[in-house]
């Protein structure tokens, strides 16, 4: 059987290389201009264009190729749409001033600044993943494969998100679609060549929230602040709501680099809070598994590349890219809270909101994808409680709970049917509310890892009654500082070490953006 599989994969890889037509990277892969009538000069006074395509190169393949690789969203990439022409000087009052060129492994982006200090970004709709390709492979047909796989994304999916996120109570950017003139003087440098004559999104860099936050930081700075002191805490209910929205929309690419965090000012009743601000909605409505090779990739090799469909095909893979955030922020929430969040989201996303949101697609794109997208969102909405339950169970198996660089008290209470963990700050002036209070059930949880990080922490084990449980197992790492461990009773199933947790599994391991 293994030999047959190897031969099959080799045959598929060879067939794909043959269908791509060359063993080398294709030099003229991308469309030269989004306008279908690009041979006709665009008048200097033009405010909009018609007949523009996001990437018609993805639709040049025949039925055999589509059956093998996948049809994906190819027709939508080639559908002619209308878009306003981007004029940086007049797109908003006072205009926008160009800044640094950036972007991840796929997009090219340009930072922009308004006179009032608000930051914006314009980024290409089409992508070039060559920067994600190892240097030695950049001249091979593998680059063609990765570039062609952009057709798995819906180029206009980001337009659907704002009405849905607003209804769900999740902060969101509001991207606007534009056409960048090929002769626009603001885009003539070599670093901005990918913008010329192409469709692009313009949006404010940080999703706005009310009231305005004290600061907006990336994930690296947010977690560093939360690890350093109990005076800055994450908002778990907000993140859970955002993560359920991710799952519902099929947005599987939610690693720490896909988030900013709004730091709210502290009050007498609560500490400063880090509120999640999702960004980069490129993988919403992703479709990969409608071809033989696409199915193998999404169901065997890269299972987190989850296809959006009426049912959740692989919930654990769909939610896995956000595991770093989920494991550190959602570990204090119960199953009932997950279910309540799913039920509330169902109520806030009626058919009218879904229909209005999907109609944000350009008319030609809606004609191709609109009705099936509405139907799929309705079906996935009905299954949100089941998604929330599987998401909860995935996180409940091995929760990781940490303190901060200040002193904390960790109280572990063993009951006959559960284990309660309470984490409280001992630092002077810290908020009185516990950092965490949660009951863990042995049927759901196998291992709890507690980490004191720094500070002189106190770990106390209390056995409640004569039949106190010894499961789940609890592994305690004291970390830096002079910690104290007290166990009243047998302390069954609990191991304490003054050392810090291994770096690869540590609670305070920095996020990878």
Secondary structure, 3 states (H helix, E strand, C coil): CHHHHHHHHHHHHHHHHHHHCCCECCCCCCCCCCECCCCCCCCCCCCEEEEECCCHHHHCCCHHHHHHCCCCCHHHHHCCEEEEECCCCCCCCCCEEEEEEECCCCCCEEEEEECCCCEEEEEECCCCHHHHCCHHHCCEHHHHHHHHHHHHCCCCCHHHHHHHHHHHCCCCCCCEEEECCCCCHHHCCHHHHHHCCCEEEEEECCCCCCCCCCEEEEHHHHHHHHHHCCCEEECHHHHHHHHHHHHHHCCCCCCHHHEEEEECCCCCCCCEEEEEEECCCCCCCCCCCCCHHHHHHHHHHCCCCCCCCCCCCCHHHHHHHHHHHHHHHCCCCCHHHHHHHHHHHHHHCCHHHHHHHHCCCCHHHHHHHHHHHHHHHHHHHHCHHHHHHHHHHHHHCCCEEECCCCCEEEEEEECCCCEEEEEEECCCCCCCCCCEEEEECCCCCCEEEEECCCCCCEEEEEECCCCCCCCCEEEEECCCCCCEEEEECCCCCEEEECCCCCHHHCCCCCCCC
